Amino acid sequence: MPSTNNVFAALNPKDGSVVWRHIYDKDDRIAGYYKHSNFVATLSGPGGATLRLFDGITGSLYLETPLHTPESARIAEPYYLGTHIAFGNEDAAYVLTDGHVVRRLDITTGQIKWTWKSPSGLIIHTNLVSTPAAVFVVAFARSTKSLTLHVTALNPQTGALLHSREVPSSVQHLHTFAVLSSSVSDSTKVPHVTWIEDGILKTFKLTPELDTNPGPVIFKRKTQSIAAYERVLDVGLALSGNAVAVASDGSATLLGLVDGNVEGIGALASPVHPNSSKDEEEEEVTESTWIGAPGEKGEIVVGRVYWSHTLNTIKADTLTVTPVKGAFPELNSASFEIAFDTSNHGIIAHTALSRHTSGGPPSVLLTTSTGSVQLWELTSTPTETWTREEALAAILLSEFVELPEGHLDGAGSKKDVEGFFARLWRHTGDAKNFPQYLNGFIRRFLTGSYASTTSVPEPFSASSSEDTLIRDAFGFRQIIVAATVQGKVFGLDSSTGRIVWSRVLGLGWAAEVGASVVPIKMFVLGADDSTPDPGKIKGPEVVIVAQRRADNTLVDTVIFHIDALTGASASNKPTSDLDIPQEDGNGLLQGFDVIPGPVVEAYLLSPPAAPSDPYQEYATSVLLLDEFLQVYLYPSTPQTRATLRELQPSLHFPLRTNADGGTRVMGHSIGPHHAGEQGADDDDGERGFVAYATWTLGLPSDEVVKAIFPQTRGPVASIGKVLGNRTTLYKYLNPRLFVLSTSPTTVAATKGRTCGLYVVDAVKGTVVYRTSLPALLDGGKDACDVKVSLVENWLVYHYYDSDWAGAGLAKGWRIVSVELYEGTGLDDKTSSSDMSSFSDDSVNVIAYEQAYIVPNAITALAPTSTKFGMTVKDLIVASRSHQIGSIQRHLLNPRRPDRKVTAQEQEEFLVSYEPILLADPRRILSHTYEVANIQRIVTSPTLLESTSLVFAYGLDMFLTRVAPSNTFDVLNENFNKAQLVLTVTGLALAIIFTKPMVQKKRLREKWYQ
């Protein structure tokens, strides 16, 4: 089955695990897949440019053949139109591509036997039908009011044109026709084309001479719908000679090839009451999705799946048609109620039906709007076999959340509001646990059975309460909050990868018109960052800023405030003027409407470190800017508004703006609005502030802004680097830096185009570092694919160098390491971390840089992070070869000499420069696992200074722990703790026994001196 991530995969029907998969490039979109015997063929790319043939069991790629270049494709959208495959005898495959070319290929060798091209460019060919006598090409031509059916018959051996005919017809849409055929070996069923014309089903028999006339479909008794037909659907039974015709009232007729004709052989009644009005029908049930599958004994099963608002569950109605020799087929209908959790999985998107070969009950596969894939066995009480959360393959945002420390009991969590006598009574009651604690302490001390860095804690369950979600001894266990493109948020256990909780983001008022919610920013609020609430101690929380895009083109900004431990709403504030609660009756998490329009940027605003008023309470909030650069706060409280007023003079940030036909970067600050009053204390008091431009970065006329990369923030343990000659290079630690990447304009010359990379001071727009990188010369959309990381004074960027024309140069992937230092040389300290951006010394910077060649493209990179920043930072990279690796910092030191290192340089752990940075197999964190299409890497500190957590996500997810400087702060697991205890105990006893002897000896010596 193909996925929205352009992956073709096979799932195990027993547990839903991936048996095999093939990952397509993003510009090689899957157009269709077709099963034949034990093989599966796919067409991908514009117009079906590439044919691939896989083994359906093992996933082995048997054949890959380019049929035409992607640039020559005529049909771009819809991507699947004009592509089809029909299999014939003698290992022949007939392939339709680009809506006008038919080829016959040998599927064993990939050799093209013949090619036929349509002489008319106004006809779009859509389907192929293979028979021993002819290959039929079904096409449509647009007339003034409708589509006209065209059929062409080709010789299957030579590709010669046998006949071509325009069939008298009037087809309104492409979903109102179907082609009914059979396997090539079954010559008893003559293929037909069936379509709807003015609500009536018509059919045309496909013969090599194309000499028949279209006629109506024949209906058996009680198979014709009383309402007009609207759609003819192929539910996976076209090669069995069957299709489903759906009428306007929801009823359906099963069509089949019988005695050389198309007949109605079965019917499914409408799922709604026959006397219901149109509005009542929409309130009773949703639109049905149709399913079908053949059985191993010639029977077929068709059905529909829909949501019943009356029963508040999914209903599946099936019709089984069993052939009876010499008589009318036996018909058996059944209805099932599936206990589907719509609050956690959204609504049904697609369905498929499978039937067990042992003759057991059929199973229905559901895919949902939130990315869930479920398999249900249709027994008398349908049971869920398994669920896959494919939304996790499309994560947009993700952050680590530290778990709180454990408490002795629930009362301990309310110690801030607990009275003295109540606390005394609780402590007295807790004293009964002291003997047990003392016994455990002695046992751990004597045996050394402490927590291990490699031990796996007990997994959290989906029903875990907030009291059970506590951190482990080393802080390895954390919650990973991930927001997906489908509008679903997950809380994952970092120790096991299991889903602790999941929530579907509600649409609010836009649910009536249809909409999508796209998360764009995520902020983590610790227990100390939450707004004070008397009587309640809050845990860690997550604030998600999202854009709600309604189907009526309206766009607004909503905020979802979530308890990171349980997934419950962390805010009781109404979400809109309609007073929609954050926890609605359907179990969806509703957002708070904060901006009636799109958001430009959002930042986390923390309380000031040194407030001017020590008696004023401050709180953390999220600062948002709308398209008019007005300032909004969430939550808007006296404490958060006080934080804004305090920090307002020091807030500086860059924004992308459109100017002079291109994109530029302008610096902004926060100031009082001319129409507002600074310091207003009402609920909308923060709207008295607005962002205004302070500087503009002048870029070359042929460059436009591509992306802005913020600086990775964290604790700084050292402000300089001591060299081997005992001199010091002081780090340039400007906290206001950001990285800007640019790309060439579309009107720029093809040759000589460059990409720009700038390190800029956000306060006044000073360029601290600048470089030009070669752009790709193929004119692709991503001409400047640059990956960037900036932490402290260390800048790392990765790009592709195609400018290889010079002497000694070669095209390939490069990674460049840059270190920025203060002043003009050694021992020149300017205190950049505390210096004003308007100081003259702010531009006194020395840059050391060095480039390396890497063997593979890097899709994401990030430095490690630790609690205090003392550990050396390694660079974590994800490569296009589907591996996660770690590059040691000393290998990326830009001061590596291109000669033999001296004794002083060896003291700095410098090694000689080598231009090629090969991947060390010992530094491959993913080992033998394939981790594909990684888009971002997130690192998080633990309680151990030596260890950092690494989480990489994209198509796959991967988490591991790394210790760049080894685990210097924890004993080895093989350390003999018992021997240490015995040694210390023996020494203590020896001191006790020898101390009196020493005292007597000293006393005797004093007497005889």
N, C-alpha and C positions, 0 to 999 in steps of 0.2 A: 504494500500500500504506500502511496506517496504522501508526504506531509507538506505543510505550509512552509517548512524550512528547506524545501527542495531536496528531501532525502527519500530514497526508495528503499523500503525495509520490509522484512518478513517477521511476523510476531508468532510466538509459540501460543497456540490456543489454550494451553493448559494454565499458564501463569502470566501470559502477556509479555514475557521477556523477548528481547530482540534476538532473533536467530541469526540474521545477517542484515547488512545494510550497505547501500552505496550512496555516497554523498556527491551530489552534483554541484558544479560551480553555480554561483548566483546568477550568471548570465546564460546558463544552460538550463532553463526552466523545463520541468517535465511537462510535456504536452499530453501524454496518454500512455497507458500500459495495457498489454494484451497477453492473455494466457493461451498457451498452446502446448498440450501434452504436459511434460514436466518442465517446460520452459516458460519464461516470462520475457516479453519484449517491451522496450520502451522507446518512445520518440521524444526527443528533447531539443531545446533550442528554438530560435525563431523559425516558424514554419515546419518544425520537425527536422531540424538540420542533421541530427545524429541518431543513428539506430544502435541500440544495445540489446544484447540477448543474454539473459541470466539463467542459471540453473535454479529452479524454484525451491529446491530443498537446501542446497548448500550456498547459494548466492554467487557461485563462481561465474565470472564474466567470460562467456564463450565467444562473443562477437561484439565488436565496436566499429561501426562504419560511418564515416561522414558522408552525407548524401548531397549537401550543398553548403556553401559558406553562409554563416549567419547574416552577413551583410547583404546577400542577394535575396533574402526572403521578402516576399510581397506582403504577407499577412502578419501584422504585429499583434493585434488584439481582435477578438479574444485569442489567447495564445494557443488554444487547442483546436481552433477552427482550421479545417483543411488538412487534417492529419488523421490517418487511419492505417491499420494493418489487417490483412486477411491472409490466413494460412491455407495453402493448398497441398496437393500430394507431392511426393518426391522431394521433400525438404525445401519446398518453395514457399516464399513469403512475398506477398504483393503489398507494396508500401506506397501510400499516398502522402505526399509532402507538399507544403506550400499551396495547397488548394488547386494545383493544376498539373502535377507531375506524378506519374505512376511508374514504379520500378518493380521488376521481379528480381529477387535475390535468392541465392542459395544460402540457407541459414547455417550450413556446415562450413562454408568457406568465406562467405561474405561477398562472393562474386556477383556482380550485376549482370543478369542475363539479357535484359532488354529494358528500354526506357520509352515511355509514351508521354508526350506533352500535349495538353489541351491547346487547340488552335485559337480558342476564344479567351480573351482576357477578361470578359464580363461575367463569366460563369465561375462559381466557386464549387469545387467538388468536395464532398464531405464524407462519403462512405464508400467502402469496397465490399463486394460480395464475390466469393470464389466458388465456382462450380467446375466440374470436369470439362464442361463444354465452353464456358466463357467466364471472363472476369468482368463483373459489372461495376461501373463507376457511376455513383449517384451524385447528382449536382443540382444546384439551384441558380436561377437567374432572376434578378430583381426586375419586376415590371413596375408599372405606375402605382399599383395598389397592393401588390402581394408578390410572392415568390412563385416561380414556375419551375416545375420538376423537369430535369434533364437526365437521361440515362444513356450511357455509352457502354457497348459490349466490345471487349477486347479478346483476342486469341490468347489463351493462357500460355501457349508455348512460344509464340513469336512476338506477342504484343501488337499484332496487326489489328487495325480497326475493322470490326465486323459490322456493327451497325451503331448509329447514334440517332436519338430521337428526343424531341420535345413532347412531353406528356401533357395533355390538356389538364390543367390543375390550377388551383389557387390556394397556396399555402401561406398562412399569415405569419407564422414564426417557425424557427427551426426546431422548437421543442414540440411542435404539433405534428411530427412525422416520426416514423421508425421503420427500420429495415428488418424484416423477419426472414431468417435463413436457417441453415442447418450445417452440420459438419459435411465436409466434402465427400466422405464415404457414404453418407445417407442421401441417396438419390430419390427417395420417395417424397421428400418435401421440396416443393418448388419455391424458391425465394420470392418474396413480395415486398413492395414498398407500400406502407400504409400511412395515410395522413388524414387530417381533419379539414374539411371544407364546409364552411357555414354551419358548423356544429355537427356535421354528418361524417361518419367514417367512410373513407374510400380507399381502394387498394389497386395496385397495378402489378401484374405478374411479370417476373423477369425471365424472359426466354432469349436465347441467342439472337433470334430474328427481331425481337422487340415488336412483334406484330399483334400484341393483344391490346385491348382497350381497358381503361380504368373502369372499375365498377364498385358497387357498394359492398360492405362487409356483411356476411351472412350471420345472423344471430340465432343461436339455439334458444329454446324456450326459457324465459325469465333471465336472460343474460343482457338484454339491451336496457340501457338507462333511459328513464323518461325525460331527463334533462339533456341539454345540448352538451356535446363533448368539447373539452377545452384543450386537453393534452394527450399525447401518446408517448409513453415512457418505456425506455429499455431498462428493465430492472435486473439486468444480468442474465436474461433468458433469450436474448435475440438469436444466439446460435442454436437454441433449442426450438426455435420457431415460435416464440411467444413474446407478447408485449402487453402492457396495461394501458387501457384508454380511460381517462379520468374525466368525469362529467362535472358540470358547474355546481351541482348540489353535493359533491363529495363522493358520490357513488362511482364505481369503477367496473369495467368489463375486462375480463381476461381474454385476450386474443390468441389464437393458435392456428398453425397450418394444418388443415384437415382436408385430405383428398384433393390436393392441388388448389385449395381456396383458403382464404382467411376467414375464420369463423369465430364468433363469440362463444366460448366454451365454459365460462364461469362468470360469476358476478359477486361483488362486495357491496353491501348496502351502505348508504350514507351514515356516517358516525353521529349525526345530529338528528333530532326529532324532525319528522317530515313536515310538521306544521310550524317550525321555527322560522322566524324572520331572519334576514341577513345579519342584522345586528346581534340577534340572539345566538346565531351560529358562531360568530366570532367570540361571544362570551362563553360558549359551551366548550369548544375545542379549538386547537390551533390547526394550521395547515398540515396535512399529512405528508410524511416522507415514505416512499414506497420501496419495498424490498422484494427480492426473489432469489431462488436458488434451485438448481436441479438436484434430484435424488439419484442414488446409485442404481435404482431399479426402474428408471424411466419416469418416476413421478416428479412433479414440480410443486414448489411451494411459493406462493406470492402473499404479500401482506402489506399492511400500512402501519405506521407508528405515529402517534400523535399524543399531545398533552390534553388531558381532560380537566377543564377548570372545575367541572362539577364534582369529580372524584378526587381532584388534586393529586393526580398521578399520571403516569404514562400508560397508555393502552396500546396493545398490539393485536390487530385482527389479521388472521391468516386464513388462507384457502389452499388446501392440498388437493391436487388433481392427480389421481392414480389411473393410468391407462388400463382398460379392460378389453381383452381381445375380442373383437367382433361386436362390441357394445359401446354405449356412451361411457366416457370416463367417470370414475367414481369421485365425487366431490365431498370434501370434509372441511368444515369451517371451525375455527376456534378463536377464542378471545382471551387475552391475558392482561393482567394488571401488574405493571412493573413499579416497584417501590423506589422510584428515582428521586434523589435528593436535589431538587432544583435550586435550593438556596446555596448549595455548595458546589454545584456543577453547572449552573446556568440552564440554557435551553438546548434542545436537540438541534444539531447542525446537519449531520449525515447519519445514515444507517446502512447496514449490510446484513445479509442473512447467510448463514452457513448451516449445512445439514450434516450430521454425523454419518460416517460411512457404515457404522454398525446398525443403522436404523433407529437410533435414539432420537430424542427431541431436538428440534432445531435450536440454534443459538443466534441471537441478534447482537450485532456490534454497533455501539452508539458512539458517536463523537459529538462533543458539545461545544457551546460557544466559549467556554472557559478553557478549552484545550484538553478536556478529559476524554479518555478512550476507555470504554467499558464493554465487557462481554457478559451478556445475560443468557442463561439457559432457560428456554421457554417450557418449563414444566407446569404442572397445575398451579404451583406457587413459584413464579420465576425467582431464581436465585442469581445473585451477582457472583460471577466466577472470578473476575479480577478487574482492577482499575489502574490505568496508567495516566499520570499527570503530565501530558505532553506540553503543557504551558510552561513547565520548567525548562524547556528547550528554547524558550523565547523570553528570557529575563531581560528587563530593561534596567532595573535598579536593584541594588543589593547592598546591605550593610550588616556588619556584626553588631550584636547587642550583648553586652556582658550581663551575666546572671547575677542576681544579688546574693549576698551571704545568707546562709541558713540561720534560722532563729530556733530557740529552744521550743517555743510553742507559738500559737497564734497571738497570745497576749504580748509577747516580746516585740511584735511588730508595731505595737501602739504605745511604745514606751514614752514617746514625746507628749502624749496627752494622758498618761497614767499618773494617778495620784500617788503620794508617798506611801500611804498605808496599803494601797492596793499593790504597789510594787513590792513592799516588804512582805506581804502575804504571799505573793507569787514566788519570791525568792525562797521563802520558807518551804513552800510546797515543792520547789525544784530541788531542795536539798536531799530529797529521798533518792534522787538519781546519782548522788555523789559517789556512793560505793561502787556502782556499776562503772562510772566514768574512771574512777581510780584504778579499778581492776583492769579495764581496757588499756589505760595509759601504761601501767606496769607491763602488761603483756606485749604491747607494741614496742616499748622501750627495750625489753629483754630480747625479743625475737627479731626486731627490726622490720616488722611487717607493716611498713608505712605505705602510703599511696605511691604508685609507680607511674612514671611518665608514659609507659606503654600500656598501662591497664585501660581497658575499655569500660566505662561506667554503664550502669543499667540504662537501657533506652527509655526515653520519655514516651508515654502513650498519648493518644489523641485526647484522652480524658484527664490528662495531668492538670492539677490545680496549680495556682500560683505558689502555694506553700511548698510544693514538691519540686519546683523549678529553681534549684539552687546550684551555685557553681561548685566545681570540684576543687581539690586542694591546689592545683596548679593553674586554674583558670582556662583549661583547654576546652571545657564545655561551654559553648555559647549558643545563642540563638541567631541564626542567619535569616533575616527578613528579606524576602525577594518579591518584587513586584513585576508582573509579567505584562506583555503586550495585550493579552486577552482581558485585562482588568481584574486579575485575581492575584491575591497576596498570600504568600506562604511564610510560615515560620518553621525553619528546619533546624534539627538538632545537629550541631557541628560535629559531634562525636560519632554519630551513626548515620547521618543523612536522612533520617526518617522525618516525616512531616508531623510536626507537633500540632499545628493548627493551620487552617486556611480560611480565607474570607473572600467573597465576591464583592467587588465595589459596585454599589448601587448607582443607578442613573438619575435618581431624584426626579425632578419634574420632566426630564427628557425621556422618561420611560414611556410616556404616552405617544411620543412621535418617533422614538427610536434614536439611539445614540451610541457612542463608544466613549470609554474613559481611558485616557492614555496617561500613565504616571510619567512625570518629567523630573521630579526632584524628591529626594528622601533625606530626612534629617532624624537623627537619633537624639532623644532627650533622656538623660540619666535621671536618677531619682532626685538629685539636687537641682536639676534644671526645670522640673515641673513647677507649675504655678502653685503656690501654697494653697492647701485646702484644709481648713481646720477639721481635726478628727480623722484625717485619712493620710496615711503615708503611701505615696505613689511609688511604683516601680518604674523600670525603664519603659519609655514610650517611643513610638515612631510617628512622625508626621509626614504624610505623603502629599505632595502638591501635584495635582493632575489637571489636565485639560479635558473638558467634557465637550465633545463635538456632536451636536445633534444633527439628525438627518435633514432638518430644515435650515441648515447652514449656520445656525447660531453656535457660538463658541463662548464658553465661560470657564472660570477657574474654580475648582473645588479643592477642599482640603479634607483628608481622611486622617483622623487622630486615633491611633491604635495602641492598645496595651501590647507591648512586645512579647509578653510572657504567655498570654492567653488568646490574643487576637480579638478580644472584645473592644468595644468602643471605649476610648479614654476620655470622651467629652460628652457631656449632657446638653450641650448647646444646640438649639434648633438649627437645622440645616438650611432653612429658607423661611420666607414669609409664611409658608404653608405649615410651619412648625412640624416638619417631618423629622421624627426622631432618628438618631444615628443607628439605632437597632430597629428596623421596621418589621412589620408583621410577617414578611417573607423570609426573614433571616438574613437579609442583605445588609451590608454596611453602607449607610448613606453618608455622604460628605457634607461639609459645611460650605455653602456658597460664599466665597470671599471676594471675588472680582467678577463683575458682570461683563466679562470680556476676556481676551487672552492675557496671559502673564508674560512679561518680558524676561524677568529674572527673579530668583528667590535666593535668600541667604539666611543663615542661622545667626541670630543676634544674641550673643552671650552677655551676661552682666559684666560691668566694668571691673577690672582687677583692683583699681584704686579709686573708689567712688569719691566724689567731692562731698557728698552728704552721707556720713556714716550711719545716720538714723533712717535713711530711706531704704525701703525694700525694693530689690530688683529681681527680675525673673527673665528666663530665656524665652525667646519668641522667634517666629519665622517672619522675616521682612520680605514683602513682595512688592514688585513694581508692575503697574499695568502699562498699557500701550501709551498712555499720556504721562508716564513716569510718576504717577501719584503713588504714595507710599501706603501700604496696608500692613497691618500686624495681625498675626495669629499666635496665641490668643490676644485679644485686645483687653488688657486689664491695667489698672493703675501701676502695677509693678513693671509690666512690659513697656508701657509708655514712658515710665521713668528711665528705663534702660535706653530707649531711643533718644530721649532728650539728653541724656548724659553722654552718649557715644556719637551723637549727630555731628559734631565738628570734626571727628576723626574718621568718619566713614568715607572711603574712596574706593571706587570700583570701575572697571571698564565695561562698556556695552557695545554691541555691534549695531551699527546704524547704516541706513541706506542713504548714500549721498553721491551726487554726480554720476548716476547710473551704475554705481558699484557699491560694495560693502566696505565700510571703514570702521575703525575703533575709536571711540571717544571716551575719555575719562569723565566720571560723574561724582558728584558729592550730594549730600542730603542737606536741604535747607528748608526754612519755613515757607509755605505757600503764601503768595501775596494776598490771597483771599481768605487765608486761615490765620489762626492765632497760635503762635508757638506755645506749647505746653497746655493746650486744652485738655480737660480731664473727662470729657464725656466719652461715650462709647466709640464715637468716630473721631476722637481727638487726633489720632495719628494721621488723618487725611489732611491735616494742616501742614504736612511735610511733602516735599516733592524733590525729585532728583533733577539736578541741572548740570549741564556740561561744563567742564573745567579745562579740558585740553583735547586736542585732536592729533592723532598720530599720522604724520605724513608718510604715505606709502607711494612707491613708484606707480606711474599711471597704468602700467600693464599688470598690476597685482591687485587682487581682492582678498578680503579676509576669508579664510576657510574654517578655522576653529580657534578657540581660546582654551588654554589648558591652565587650570589653577595650580598653585604650588601645593605640594603635599606637606601638610603641617604635622608637627610632632615635637616632642621634647628634644632639646639640643644639649648634649652632654659635654661637648668640647667646642670651644670657639676658635681653635687653631690646630695646626699640625706641626709638631716639632720634627725637624729634619735631622738627618744623621750628623750634620755639622753643628748641631745644637742651636740653630736659628729657627725662627718660627714663621710660618705662613698663616696669617689670620683669615678665617673664612669670611666670605662676604655673605652675611646672614640678614639680608633685607627681607622682612616678612611681607612686604607689599609687592613682591614680584609675581608676574604671571608670564606665560609663554603664549605667543601669537604665531600661528602658521598662516601663510598666504598661498594662493595658487594663481596662476596666470589667467588673465581674462580671456574670454572666447575670441576676442579680436586680436589677441597677441599673435605674433609670428610663430609658426609651428617650430621652426628651428631657433634655438637659443632661448626657449622659454625656461623660466626658473621658478622655483618655489622659495618663499622666504620664511625664515624662522627668526623670531625676535624674542628677546627677554626684556620685558618692559616694567618700569616702575609705575604702579597704578596711581600714585598720587599726582605726579606731574607729567607722566608720559615719557620719561627719559628711557632711551634704548641702552640697556646695559650690555647686551650681546646681540650680534646679528650675523647671520650667514645665509648664503644662497645655495640652494640645492637644485640639481637638475630635475626637470619635469619629464614625465613619460611622453614620448613622441608620437604615440598612437592616437592621441586626441581623445582618450577615454574619459569617462566621467570623473575618475579618481586619479587625475594626473599627478597629484601630490599626496601620496599615501604615506604620511609621516606619523610615526608613533613617538610620543614625547613623555618624559618623566622629569620633574624638577622637585628635588627635596634638599633642604638646607642650601648648600652651595654647589650641589652636584646636579648637572643637567645631562640627560642621556636622550638621544634621539636616533631613530632608525628610519632608513629610506632606501629606495632603489636607485642606483646610479647607472643610468643608461649612456652617459657621456664617456665612452671608452675609446674615442678616436685618438687621444694623445698617446705619446710614447710611454710605455710601461704601465698603461692603464687597462683595466678590464671591467666590463659591466658586471654588476652583481649587487647583492644586498650589503649595505653598510650599517654599522652601528658606531656612533660617535659619543665619546665621553668627554664632558667639559667640567672643569672645576674653576669656580670663581673665588678670587682672594682679594682682600682689601689692599688699598694703597698702591704704591708703585714698585714695591719689592719686598725683600725679606724684612721681618721685624717692623713693618710699617702697619701700625694698628690705628684704625679710624672708628672703631666701635659701630659698625654698620647696623647692628641689631637695634641700637638705641638712637641712631642718628636720624635727623630730620631729612626728608627727601629733598628739601630745598637747600641743603648744605652743599657747598662746592665739592666736598670730599665724597659725596654720594656717587660721583661718576668715576672716581679713582678706583678702577677695578682691573685686575690682571686675570686673564683667562688662559688656562692651560687646557689644550684639547688634543685628542688623538682619535684617529679613525681606525676601525677594524673591519675586516671582511668576515661575514657570517655565511654559512652554507645555505640557510633557509630563511624564508620571509618570516617576520615576527608579526603576529596579529594583535598582541597585547603585551604590555610590560608594566611592572610596578616594583618599587623597592620594598624590602622587608621593613617592618616596624616593631619596635619593642617598647616596653613600659617607660624606661628612663632614657632611651636613646644611646646607651653606652655601647651596645653591641654593634659590630661592624654591619653595615647595610649591604646585603647582596641584592642583585637584580633578578627578579623572577620574570621569565619570558615564556610566552606561548608561541609555538612555531606553527607554520602551515603544514608541517609534517605530522601534526596532531600529537605533539609532545609538550609537556611542561618541564622546563629546565631552570636551573639556577646558575647564574654567572657570578663568580666571586668578585668582590670589590677590587682586590689588588690586581686582577687581570684587566680591569677597566680603568686602572689608574692612568691618567693622561701624562703623568710624569715618568712613565716607563722609558728608560734610555734605549737608544738604538745601537747600543754597544754592550760590552761586558760590564756588569754592574760592579761598582766599587764596594769597599768594605762599609763605608758610610751609608751607601744606598741599600746595602743588604740589611742594615739595622732598621730601615723603613719597610722592609719586606718587598722591595722593588725587584722586579724581574725584567730581563731584557725584552724589548719590544718585538713582537711578532705580528705581522700584518693580518694573518688569518687566525680567527678565534674559533677554533674547533669545539664542537660539543663534547664535553667530558661525559662518558656513559655513567660515571659515578654520580654526576650532578643532575641526572634525569629524574625529576621528582615523580613523574607519572609511570616510571618503570616500563612495563610492557603494555600498559593500558593505552588505548586510543582515546584521546581527549580532543575532539574535533571542533573547529570553528569557534575558538575562544574569542570573545569580544572584550572582556575586561577581567582584570585580576584585582582582588581586594585583599589586603593584608590587615591583620589585627594583632595587637600585643596580647600577651598572656601575663599571668602573675610571675612567671619566670622571665627574668631579663634576657636570658639567652635564647628564648624560643618565640617564634612568631607563627601565627596561623596564616595560611595562604588558601584563598578560595578563588577558583577560576570558573567562569561560567560563559556559556555560549550555547552551542548545540548540546554539549555535554557539560556536566558539573564535576569539579574535582576539588577536593580539600586535603591538605596535608599540613604537617608541622615542619618547620625548618629551624635549624640552629646554626646561623652563619659562623659564630665563634665557638661552636661546640657547646655542650651543656656544662658550662663551667660552674653553674650555681646549683647543681644537684648531683648527689653521689651516684656512682655507677650502680646498676641493679645487682651486680655481682660482688659489690663491696660487702665484706664480712662484718656486718654490724654487731653480731653476737660476740665475735672475738674482740672488737673494740670495747664493748661493754665489760667483758671479763678482764681485759687489760687495765682499763680505768679502775674497775673495782679492786683488782689486785694491788694496783699502785696505792689506792686509798687505804687499803688494809695495811699495807707495808708502812705507810706514813703513820698510821695510828699506833702500830706496834713499836716503831723505831723512834717516835717522837720522845717518849719518856727516857729512853736510853741516851739520846743525844742531850737532853736536858741535864741528866745526871753527870754525863761526861763533862759538859761545860762547867757545871758547878764544882766538880772535883778539880778541874784545871785552875779555876779561880782560887781555890784554897791553897794550891801548891805553887802558885806563881810568886 
